[in-house]
Amino acid sequence: MLMSNTARAARLHYMANGFRVLAPGDHVVCAVSGERIPLDMLRYWSVERQEPYASAQHAAEAIHGK
């Protein structure tokens, strides 16, 4: 039986210039807002914290506080 990655959160390892897929999926969840981010739209993450963000604003909130 074929397994679909639709609606499954991926597990990623975040690096300075990209990320590596550790477990397949079609999205990740923003560490600040909780919204789903399709992998092809993922642009912001923290290497140090190993977490994704939906926008630059969310990344700034996570790193610098609100």
mmJSON file of the N, C-alpha and C atoms, coordinates in Angstrom:
{"data_MODEL":{"atom_site":{
"group_PDB":["ATOM","ATOM","ATOM","ATOM","ATOM","ATOM","ATOM","ATOM","ATOM","ATOM","ATOM","ATOM","ATOM","ATOM","ATOM","ATOM","ATOM","ATOM","ATOM","ATOM","ATOM","ATOM","ATOM","ATOM","ATOM","ATOM","ATOM","ATOM","ATOM","ATOM","ATOM","ATOM","ATOM","ATOM","ATOM","ATOM","ATOM","ATOM","ATOM","ATOM","ATOM","ATOM","ATOM","ATOM","ATOM","ATOM","ATOM","ATOM","ATOM","ATOM","ATOM","ATOM","ATOM","ATOM","ATOM","ATOM","ATOM","ATOM","ATOM","ATOM","ATOM","ATOM","ATOM","ATOM","ATOM","ATOM","ATOM","ATOM","ATOM","ATOM","ATOM","ATOM","ATOM","ATOM","ATOM","ATOM","ATOM","ATOM","ATOM","ATOM","ATOM","ATOM","ATOM","ATOM","ATOM","ATOM","ATOM","ATOM","ATOM","ATOM","ATOM","ATOM","ATOM","ATOM","ATOM","ATOM","ATOM","ATOM","ATOM","ATOM","ATOM","ATOM","ATOM","ATOM","ATOM","ATOM","ATOM","ATOM","ATOM","ATOM","ATOM","ATOM","ATOM","ATOM","ATOM","ATOM","ATOM","ATOM","ATOM","ATOM","ATOM","ATOM","ATOM","ATOM","ATOM","ATOM","ATOM","ATOM","ATOM","ATOM","ATOM","ATOM","ATOM","ATOM","ATOM","ATOM","ATOM","ATOM","ATOM","ATOM","ATOM","ATOM","ATOM","ATOM","ATOM","ATOM","ATOM","ATOM","ATOM","ATOM","ATOM","ATOM","ATOM","ATOM","ATOM","ATOM","ATOM","ATOM","ATOM","ATOM","ATOM","ATOM","ATOM","ATOM","ATOM","ATOM","ATOM","ATOM","ATOM","ATOM","ATOM","ATOM","ATOM","ATOM","ATOM","ATOM","ATOM","ATOM","ATOM","ATOM","ATOM","ATOM","ATOM","ATOM","ATOM","ATOM","ATOM","ATOM","ATOM","ATOM","ATOM","ATOM","ATOM","ATOM","ATOM","ATOM","ATOM","ATOM"],
"id":[1,2,3,4,5,6,7,8,9,10,11,12,13,14,15,16,17,18,19,20,21,22,23,24,25,26,27,28,29,30,31,32,33,34,35,36,37,38,39,40,41,42,43,44,45,46,47,48,49,50,51,52,53,54,55,56,57,58,59,60,61,62,63,64,65,66,67,68,69,70,71,72,73,74,75,76,77,78,79,80,81,82,83,84,85,86,87,88,89,90,91,92,93,94,95,96,97,98,99,100,101,102,103,104,105,106,107,108,109,110,111,112,113,114,115,116,117,118,119,120,121,122,123,124,125,126,127,128,129,130,131,132,133,134,135,136,137,138,139,140,141,142,143,144,145,146,147,148,149,150,151,152,153,154,155,156,157,158,159,160,161,162,163,164,165,166,167,168,169,170,171,172,173,174,175,176,177,178,179,180,181,182,183,184,185,186,187,188,189,190,191,192,193,194,195,196,197,198],
"type_symbol":["N","C","C","N","C","C","N","C","C","N","C","C","N","C","C","N","C","C","N","C","C","N","C","C","N","C","C","N","C","C","N","C","C","N","C","C","N","C","C","N","C","C","N","C","C","N","C","C","N","C","C","N","C","C","N","C","C","N","C","C","N","C","C","N","C","C","N","C","C","N","C","C","N","C","C","N","C","C","N","C","C","N","C","C","N","C","C","N","C","C","N","C","C","N","C","C","N","C","C","N","C","C","N","C","C","N","C","C","N","C","C","N","C","C","N","C","C","N","C","C","N","C","C","N","C","C","N","C","C","N","C","C","N","C","C","N","C","C","N","C","C","N","C","C","N","C","C","N","C","C","N","C","C","N","C","C","N","C","C","N","C","C","N","C","C","N","C","C","N","C","C","N","C","C","N","C","C","N","C","C","N","C","C","N","C","C","N","C","C","N","C","C","N","C","C","N","C","C"],
"label_atom_id":["N","CA","C","N","CA","C","N","CA","C","N","CA","C","N","CA","C","N","CA","C","N","CA","C","N","CA","C","N","CA","C","N","CA","C","N","CA","C","N","CA","C","N","CA","C","N","CA","C","N","CA","C","N","CA","C","N","CA","C","N","CA","C","N","CA","C","N","CA","C","N","CA","C","N","CA","C","N","CA","C","N","CA","C","N","CA","C","N","CA","C","N","CA","C","N","CA","C","N","CA","C","N","CA","C","N","CA","C","N","CA","C","N","CA","C","N","CA","C","N","CA","C","N","CA","C","N","CA","C","N","CA","C","N","CA","C","N","CA","C","N","CA","C","N","CA","C","N","CA","C","N","CA","C","N","CA","C","N","CA","C","N","CA","C","N","CA","C","N","CA","C","N","CA","C","N","CA","C","N","CA","C","N","CA","C","N","CA","C","N","CA","C","N","CA","C","N","CA","C","N","CA","C","N","CA","C","N","CA","C","N","CA","C","N","CA","C","N","CA","C","N","CA","C","N","CA","C","N","CA","C"],
"label_alt_id":[null,null,null,null,null,null,null,null,null,null,null,null,null,null,null,null,null,null,null,null,null,null,null,null,null,null,null,null,null,null,null,null,null,null,null,null,null,null,null,null,null,null,null,null,null,null,null,null,null,null,null,null,null,null,null,null,null,null,null,null,null,null,null,null,null,null,null,null,null,null,null,null,null,null,null,null,null,null,null,null,null,null,null,null,null,null,null,null,null,null,null,null,null,null,null,null,null,null,null,null,null,null,null,null,null,null,null,null,null,null,null,null,null,null,null,null,null,null,null,null,null,null,null,null,null,null,null,null,null,null,null,null,null,null,null,null,null,null,null,null,null,null,null,null,null,null,null,null,null,null,null,null,null,null,null,null,null,null,null,null,null,null,null,null,null,null,null,null,null,null,null,null,null,null,null,null,null,null,null,null,null,null,null,null,null,null,null,null,null,null,null,null,null,null,null,null,null,null],
"label_comp_id":["MET","MET","MET","LEU","LEU","LEU","MET","MET","MET","SER","SER","SER","ASN","ASN","ASN","THR","THR","THR","ALA","ALA","ALA","ARG","ARG","ARG","ALA","ALA","ALA","ALA","ALA","ALA","ARG","ARG","ARG","LEU","LEU","LEU","HIS","HIS","HIS","TYR","TYR","TYR","MET","MET","MET","ALA","ALA","ALA","ASN","ASN","ASN","GLY","GLY","GLY","PHE","PHE","PHE","ARG","ARG","ARG","VAL","VAL","VAL","LEU","LEU","LEU","ALA","ALA","ALA","PRO","PRO","PRO","GLY","GLY","GLY","ASP","ASP","ASP","HIS","HIS","HIS","VAL","VAL","VAL","VAL","VAL","VAL","CYS","CYS","CYS","ALA","ALA","ALA","VAL","VAL","VAL","SER","SER","SER","GLY","GLY","GLY","GLU","GLU","GLU","ARG","ARG","ARG","ILE","ILE","ILE","PRO","PRO","PRO","LEU","LEU","LEU","ASP","ASP","ASP","MET","MET","MET","LEU","LEU","LEU","ARG","ARG","ARG","TYR","TYR","TYR","TRP","TRP","TRP","SER","SER","SER","VAL","VAL","VAL","GLU","GLU","GLU","ARG","ARG","ARG","GLN","GLN","GLN","GLU","GLU","GLU","PRO","PRO","PRO","TYR","TYR","TYR","ALA","ALA","ALA","SER","SER","SER","ALA","ALA","ALA","GLN","GLN","GLN","HIS","HIS","HIS","ALA","ALA","ALA","ALA","ALA","ALA","GLU","GLU","GLU","ALA","ALA","ALA","ILE","ILE","ILE","HIS","HIS","HIS","GLY","GLY","GLY","LYS","LYS","LYS"],
"label_asym_id":["A","A","A","A","A","A","A","A","A","A","A","A","A","A","A","A","A","A","A","A","A","A","A","A","A","A","A","A","A","A","A","A","A","A","A","A","A","A","A","A","A","A","A","A","A","A","A","A","A","A","A","A","A","A","A","A","A","A","A","A","A","A","A","A","A","A","A","A","A","A","A","A","A","A","A","A","A","A","A","A","A","A","A","A","A","A","A","A","A","A","A","A","A","A","A","A","A","A","A","A","A","A","A","A","A","A","A","A","A","A","A","A","A","A","A","A","A","A","A","A","A","A","A","A","A","A","A","A","A","A","A","A","A","A","A","A","A","A","A","A","A","A","A","A","A","A","A","A","A","A","A","A","A","A","A","A","A","A","A","A","A","A","A","A","A","A","A","A","A","A","A","A","A","A","A","A","A","A","A","A","A","A","A","A","A","A","A","A","A","A","A","A","A","A","A","A","A","A"],
"label_entity_id":["1","1","1","1","1","1","1","1","1","1","1","1","1","1","1","1","1","1","1","1","1","1","1","1","1","1","1","1","1","1","1","1","1","1","1","1","1","1","1","1","1","1","1","1","1","1","1","1","1","1","1","1","1","1","1","1","1","1","1","1","1","1","1","1","1","1","1","1","1","1","1","1","1","1","1","1","1","1","1","1","1","1","1","1","1","1","1","1","1","1","1","1","1","1","1","1","1","1","1","1","1","1","1","1","1","1","1","1","1","1","1","1","1","1","1","1","1","1","1","1","1","1","1","1","1","1","1","1","1","1","1","1","1","1","1","1","1","1","1","1","1","1","1","1","1","1","1","1","1","1","1","1","1","1","1","1","1","1","1","1","1","1","1","1","1","1","1","1","1","1","1","1","1","1","1","1","1","1","1","1","1","1","1","1","1","1","1","1","1","1","1","1","1","1","1","1","1","1"],
"label_seq_id":[1,1,1,2,2,2,3,3,3,4,4,4,5,5,5,6,6,6,7,7,7,8,8,8,9,9,9,10,10,10,11,11,11,12,12,12,13,13,13,14,14,14,15,15,15,16,16,16,17,17,17,18,18,18,19,19,19,20,20,20,21,21,21,22,22,22,23,23,23,24,24,24,25,25,25,26,26,26,27,27,27,28,28,28,29,29,29,30,30,30,31,31,31,32,32,32,33,33,33,34,34,34,35,35,35,36,36,36,37,37,37,38,38,38,39,39,39,40,40,40,41,41,41,42,42,42,43,43,43,44,44,44,45,45,45,46,46,46,47,47,47,48,48,48,49,49,49,50,50,50,51,51,51,52,52,52,53,53,53,54,54,54,55,55,55,56,56,56,57,57,57,58,58,58,59,59,59,60,60,60,61,61,61,62,62,62,63,63,63,64,64,64,65,65,65,66,66,66],
"pdbx_PDB_ins_code":[null,null,null,null,null,null,null,null,null,null,null,null,null,null,null,null,null,null,null,null,null,null,null,null,null,null,null,null,null,null,null,null,null,null,null,null,null,null,null,null,null,null,null,null,null,null,null,null,null,null,null,null,null,null,null,null,null,null,null,null,null,null,null,null,null,null,null,null,null,null,null,null,null,null,null,null,null,null,null,null,null,null,null,null,null,null,null,null,null,null,null,null,null,null,null,null,null,null,null,null,null,null,null,null,null,null,null,null,null,null,null,null,null,null,null,null,null,null,null,null,null,null,null,null,null,null,null,null,null,null,null,null,null,null,null,null,null,null,null,null,null,null,null,null,null,null,null,null,null,null,null,null,null,null,null,null,null,null,null,null,null,null,null,null,null,null,null,null,null,null,null,null,null,null,null,null,null,null,null,null,null,null,null,null,null,null,null,null,null,null,null,null,null,null,null,null,null,null],
"Cartn_x":[0.839,0.0,0.895,0.578,1.328,0.91,1.905,1.62,1.733,0.775,0.776,1.345,2.083,2.615,1.655,0.486,-0.491,-0.975,-1.002,-1.491,-0.603,0.619,1.551,2.666,2.96,4.046,5.386,6.269,7.617,8.463,9.5,10.493,11.77,12.314,13.459,14.633,15.831,17.018,17.39,17.369,17.602,19.083,19.59,20.988,21.046,22.241,22.402,21.842,22.002,21.584,20.475,19.805,18.737,18.326,17.653,17.219,17.259,17.34,17.348,16.093,15.411,14.19,14.566,14.152,14.402,13.22,12.02,10.808,9.92,9.468,8.707,7.367,6.951,5.67,5.503,4.381,4.136,4.199,4.392,4.432,5.185,5.461,5.932,5.021,5.104,4.243,5.081,4.646,5.346,5.445,6.646,6.889,6.215,5.877,5.262,3.745,3.268,1.835,1.067,1.766,1.101,0.518,0.713,0.144,1.006,0.348,1.026,1.768,3.002,3.834,4.178,3.66,4.046,5.569,6.198,7.651,8.165,7.421,7.886,7.746,7.102,6.955,7.814,8.535,9.343,10.568,10.686,11.795,12.52,11.893,12.462,12.55,13.729,13.917,15.114,15.246,16.384,17.216,18.484,19.398,19.638,19.857,20.145,18.98,17.776,16.585,15.967,16.35,15.797,14.276,13.784,12.344,12.031,10.895,10.483,9.559,9.509,8.639,7.895,6.662,5.821,6.191,6.855,7.203,8.427,8.988,10.112,9.683,8.459,7.943,7.898,7.435,7.394,8.802,9.745,11.13,11.68,11.433,11.908,11.279,9.994,9.319,9.951,10.262,10.84,12.244,13.015,14.416,14.568,13.799,13.967,12.867,11.881,10.756,9.741,8.594,7.517,7.65],
"Cartn_y":[-1.163,0.0,1.241,2.228,3.471,4.389,5.012,5.948,7.363,8.182,9.572,10.447,11.482,12.423,13.583,13.54,14.603,14.639,15.833,16.077,15.467,15.131,14.594,15.622,15.92,16.85,16.17,16.863,16.368,16.649,15.876,16.15,16.529,17.704,18.241,18.516,18.518,19.011,20.303,21.411,22.729,23.047,23.486,23.86,25.297,25.882,27.29,27.617,26.74,27.04,26.131,25.448,24.557,23.632,22.578,21.603,20.211,19.216,17.821,17.159,16.403,15.717,14.448,14.377,13.195,12.225,12.777,11.974,12.698,12.007,12.67,13.223,14.272,14.909,16.047,16.73,17.824,19.198,19.258,20.544,20.426,21.593,21.685,22.675,22.739,23.614,24.742,25.973,27.152,27.071,27.299,27.226,28.36,29.458,30.602,30.6,30.484,30.63,29.315,28.214,26.922,26.652,27.584,27.361,26.399,25.715,24.765,25.508,25.09,25.691,24.595,24.684,23.698,23.755,22.611,22.586,23.485,23.593,24.44,25.933,26.286,27.689,28.023,27.043,27.251,28.097,29.265,30.192,30.606,30.419,30.921,29.802,29.679,28.701,29.101,28.469,28.687,27.417,27.541,26.402,26.057,27.084,26.886,26.227,26.709,26.187,24.991,24.766,23.683,23.77,24.968,25.148,26.062,25.808,26.603,27.753,28.763,29.915,30.226,30.667,30.95,32.253,33.177,34.476,35.041,36.093,36.779,37.368,37.863,38.42,37.354,36.159,35.073,34.696,34.67,34.349,35.394,36.67,37.742,37.628,37.317,37.145,36.019,34.914,33.76,34.073,34.774,35.028,36.194,37.261,38.472,38.687,37.842,38.023,38.991,39.072,39.922,41.34],
"Cartn_z":[0.0,0.0,0.0,-0.825,-0.886,0.249,0.872,1.95,1.407,1.712,1.282,2.393,2.002,2.987,3.243,2.62,2.791,4.232,4.789,6.144,7.223,6.875,7.859,8.072,9.318,9.621,9.388,8.698,8.47,9.707,9.871,10.914,10.186,10.503,9.776,10.705,10.12,10.802,10.091,10.822,10.233,10.247,9.095,8.937,8.445,8.394,8.031,6.645,5.693,4.318,3.805,4.682,4.245,5.372,5.011,6.002,5.381,6.248,5.828,6.383,5.558,5.972,6.733,7.984,8.808,8.76,8.657,8.515,7.512,6.477,5.411,5.881,5.204,5.458,4.48,4.538,3.587,4.232,5.562,6.248,7.562,8.163,9.543,10.249,11.558,12.34,12.934,12.707,13.22,14.739,15.255,16.692,17.457,16.784,17.452,17.299,16.059,15.798,15.765,15.552,15.443,14.068,13.118,11.783,10.973,10.072,9.197,8.099,7.841,6.792,5.791,4.566,3.557,3.352,3.157,3.037,1.922,0.83,-0.272,0.034,1.152,1.563,2.785,3.316,4.516,4.185,4.807,4.562,5.824,6.989,8.241,9.272,9.898,10.955,11.796,12.943,13.817,13.853,13.488,13.57,15.034,15.848,17.27,17.994,17.741,18.422,17.709,16.443,15.632,15.57,15.186,15.042,13.86,13.197,12.029,12.406,11.514,11.711,10.416,10.546,9.384,8.691,9.407,8.82,9.535,8.956,9.586,10.93,10.994,12.247,13.339,13.0,13.987,14.416,13.493,13.842,14.802,14.547,15.414,16.795,16.858,18.148,18.953,18.293,18.983,19.488,18.698,19.032,20.003,19.79,20.592,21.614,21.626,22.548,21.974,22.574,22.061,22.526],
"occupancy":[1.0,1.0,1.0,1.0,1.0,1.0,1.0,1.0,1.0,1.0,1.0,1.0,1.0,1.0,1.0,1.0,1.0,1.0,1.0,1.0,1.0,1.0,1.0,1.0,1.0,1.0,1.0,1.0,1.0,1.0,1.0,1.0,1.0,1.0,1.0,1.0,1.0,1.0,1.0,1.0,1.0,1.0,1.0,1.0,1.0,1.0,1.0,1.0,1.0,1.0,1.0,1.0,1.0,1.0,1.0,1.0,1.0,1.0,1.0,1.0,1.0,1.0,1.0,1.0,1.0,1.0,1.0,1.0,1.0,1.0,1.0,1.0,1.0,1.0,1.0,1.0,1.0,1.0,1.0,1.0,1.0,1.0,1.0,1.0,1.0,1.0,1.0,1.0,1.0,1.0,1.0,1.0,1.0,1.0,1.0,1.0,1.0,1.0,1.0,1.0,1.0,1.0,1.0,1.0,1.0,1.0,1.0,1.0,1.0,1.0,1.0,1.0,1.0,1.0,1.0,1.0,1.0,1.0,1.0,1.0,1.0,1.0,1.0,1.0,1.0,1.0,1.0,1.0,1.0,1.0,1.0,1.0,1.0,1.0,1.0,1.0,1.0,1.0,1.0,1.0,1.0,1.0,1.0,1.0,1.0,1.0,1.0,1.0,1.0,1.0,1.0,1.0,1.0,1.0,1.0,1.0,1.0,1.0,1.0,1.0,1.0,1.0,1.0,1.0,1.0,1.0,1.0,1.0,1.0,1.0,1.0,1.0,1.0,1.0,1.0,1.0,1.0,1.0,1.0,1.0,1.0,1.0,1.0,1.0,1.0,1.0,1.0,1.0,1.0,1.0,1.0,1.0,1.0,1.0,1.0,1.0,1.0,1.0],
"B_iso_or_equiv":[0.0,0.0,0.0,0.0,0.0,0.0,0.0,0.0,0.0,0.0,0.0,0.0,0.0,0.0,0.0,0.0,0.0,0.0,0.0,0.0,0.0,0.0,0.0,0.0,0.0,0.0,0.0,0.0,0.0,0.0,0.0,0.0,0.0,0.0,0.0,0.0,0.0,0.0,0.0,0.0,0.0,0.0,0.0,0.0,0.0,0.0,0.0,0.0,0.0,0.0,0.0,0.0,0.0,0.0,0.0,0.0,0.0,0.0,0.0,0.0,0.0,0.0,0.0,0.0,0.0,0.0,0.0,0.0,0.0,0.0,0.0,0.0,0.0,0.0,0.0,0.0,0.0,0.0,0.0,0.0,0.0,0.0,0.0,0.0,0.0,0.0,0.0,0.0,0.0,0.0,0.0,0.0,0.0,0.0,0.0,0.0,0.0,0.0,0.0,0.0,0.0,0.0,0.0,0.0,0.0,0.0,0.0,0.0,0.0,0.0,0.0,0.0,0.0,0.0,0.0,0.0,0.0,0.0,0.0,0.0,0.0,0.0,0.0,0.0,0.0,0.0,0.0,0.0,0.0,0.0,0.0,0.0,0.0,0.0,0.0,0.0,0.0,0.0,0.0,0.0,0.0,0.0,0.0,0.0,0.0,0.0,0.0,0.0,0.0,0.0,0.0,0.0,0.0,0.0,0.0,0.0,0.0,0.0,0.0,0.0,0.0,0.0,0.0,0.0,0.0,0.0,0.0,0.0,0.0,0.0,0.0,0.0,0.0,0.0,0.0,0.0,0.0,0.0,0.0,0.0,0.0,0.0,0.0,0.0,0.0,0.0,0.0,0.0,0.0,0.0,0.0,0.0,0.0,0.0,0.0,0.0,0.0,0.0],
"pdbx_formal_charge":[null,null,null,null,null,null,null,null,null,null,null,null,null,null,null,null,null,null,null,null,null,null,null,null,null,null,null,null,null,null,null,null,null,null,null,null,null,null,null,null,null,null,null,null,null,null,null,null,null,null,null,null,null,null,null,null,null,null,null,null,null,null,null,null,null,null,null,null,null,null,null,null,null,null,null,null,null,null,null,null,null,null,null,null,null,null,null,null,null,null,null,null,null,null,null,null,null,null,null,null,null,null,null,null,null,null,null,null,null,null,null,null,null,null,null,null,null,null,null,null,null,null,null,null,null,null,null,null,null,null,null,null,null,null,null,null,null,null,null,null,null,null,null,null,null,null,null,null,null,null,null,null,null,null,null,null,null,null,null,null,null,null,null,null,null,null,null,null,null,null,null,null,null,null,null,null,null,null,null,null,null,null,null,null,null,null,null,null,null,null,null,null,null,null,null,null,null,null],
"auth_seq_id":[1,1,1,2,2,2,3,3,3,4,4,4,5,5,5,6,6,6,7,7,7,8,8,8,9,9,9,10,10,10,11,11,11,12,12,12,13,13,13,14,14,14,15,15,15,16,16,16,17,17,17,18,18,18,19,19,19,20,20,20,21,21,21,22,22,22,23,23,23,24,24,24,25,25,25,26,26,26,27,27,27,28,28,28,29,29,29,30,30,30,31,31,31,32,32,32,33,33,33,34,34,34,35,35,35,36,36,36,37,37,37,38,38,38,39,39,39,40,40,40,41,41,41,42,42,42,43,43,43,44,44,44,45,45,45,46,46,46,47,47,47,48,48,48,49,49,49,50,50,50,51,51,51,52,52,52,53,53,53,54,54,54,55,55,55,56,56,56,57,57,57,58,58,58,59,59,59,60,60,60,61,61,61,62,62,62,63,63,63,64,64,64,65,65,65,66,66,66],
"auth_comp_id":["MET","MET","MET","LEU","LEU","LEU","MET","MET","MET","SER","SER","SER","ASN","ASN","ASN","THR","THR","THR","ALA","ALA","ALA","ARG","ARG","ARG","ALA","ALA","ALA","ALA","ALA","ALA","ARG","ARG","ARG","LEU","LEU","LEU","HIS","HIS","HIS","TYR","TYR","TYR","MET","MET","MET","ALA","ALA","ALA","ASN","ASN","ASN","GLY","GLY","GLY","PHE","PHE","PHE","ARG","ARG","ARG","VAL","VAL","VAL","LEU","LEU","LEU","ALA","ALA","ALA","PRO","PRO","PRO","GLY","GLY","GLY","ASP","ASP","ASP","HIS","HIS","HIS","VAL","VAL","VAL","VAL","VAL","VAL","CYS","CYS","CYS","ALA","ALA","ALA","VAL","VAL","VAL","SER","SER","SER","GLY","GLY","GLY","GLU","GLU","GLU","ARG","ARG","ARG","ILE","ILE","ILE","PRO","PRO","PRO","LEU","LEU","LEU","ASP","ASP","ASP","MET","MET","MET","LEU","LEU","LEU","ARG","ARG","ARG","TYR","TYR","TYR","TRP","TRP","TRP","SER","SER","SER","VAL","VAL","VAL","GLU","GLU","GLU","ARG","ARG","ARG","GLN","GLN","GLN","GLU","GLU","GLU","PRO","PRO","PRO","TYR","TYR","TYR","ALA","ALA","ALA","SER","SER","SER","ALA","ALA","ALA","GLN","GLN","GLN","HIS","HIS","HIS","ALA","ALA","ALA","ALA","ALA","ALA","GLU","GLU","GLU","ALA","ALA","ALA","ILE","ILE","ILE","HIS","HIS","HIS","GLY","GLY","GLY","LYS","LYS","LYS"],
"auth_asym_id":["A","A","A","A","A","A","A","A","A","A","A","A","A","A","A","A","A","A","A","A","A","A","A","A","A","A","A","A","A","A","A","A","A","A","A","A","A","A","A","A","A","A","A","A","A","A","A","A","A","A","A","A","A","A","A","A","A","A","A","A","A","A","A","A","A","A","A","A","A","A","A","A","A","A","A","A","A","A","A","A","A","A","A","A","A","A","A","A","A","A","A","A","A","A","A","A","A","A","A","A","A","A","A","A","A","A","A","A","A","A","A","A","A","A","A","A","A","A","A","A","A","A","A","A","A","A","A","A","A","A","A","A","A","A","A","A","A","A","A","A","A","A","A","A","A","A","A","A","A","A","A","A","A","A","A","A","A","A","A","A","A","A","A","A","A","A","A","A","A","A","A","A","A","A","A","A","A","A","A","A","A","A","A","A","A","A","A","A","A","A","A","A","A","A","A","A","A","A"],
"auth_atom_id":["N","CA","C","N","CA","C","N","CA","C","N","CA","C","N","CA","C","N","CA","C","N","CA","C","N","CA","C","N","CA","C","N","CA","C","N","CA","C","N","CA","C","N","CA","C","N","CA","C","N","CA","C","N","CA","C","N","CA","C","N","CA","C","N","CA","C","N","CA","C","N","CA","C","N","CA","C","N","CA","C","N","CA","C","N","CA","C","N","CA","C","N","CA","C","N","CA","C","N","CA","C","N","CA","C","N","CA","C","N","CA","C","N","CA","C","N","CA","C","N","CA","C","N","CA","C","N","CA","C","N","CA","C","N","CA","C","N","CA","C","N","CA","C","N","CA","C","N","CA","C","N","CA","C","N","CA","C","N","CA","C","N","CA","C","N","CA","C","N","CA","C","N","CA","C","N","CA","C","N","CA","C","N","CA","C","N","CA","C","N","CA","C","N","CA","C","N","CA","C","N","CA","C","N","CA","C","N","CA","C","N","CA","C","N","CA","C","N","CA","C","N","CA","C","N","CA","C","N","CA","C"],
"pdbx_PDB_model_num":[1,1,1,1,1,1,1,1,1,1,1,1,1,1,1,1,1,1,1,1,1,1,1,1,1,1,1,1,1,1,1,1,1,1,1,1,1,1,1,1,1,1,1,1,1,1,1,1,1,1,1,1,1,1,1,1,1,1,1,1,1,1,1,1,1,1,1,1,1,1,1,1,1,1,1,1,1,1,1,1,1,1,1,1,1,1,1,1,1,1,1,1,1,1,1,1,1,1,1,1,1,1,1,1,1,1,1,1,1,1,1,1,1,1,1,1,1,1,1,1,1,1,1,1,1,1,1,1,1,1,1,1,1,1,1,1,1,1,1,1,1,1,1,1,1,1,1,1,1,1,1,1,1,1,1,1,1,1,1,1,1,1,1,1,1,1,1,1,1,1,1,1,1,1,1,1,1,1,1,1,1,1,1,1,1,1,1,1,1,1,1,1,1,1,1,1,1,1]
}}}
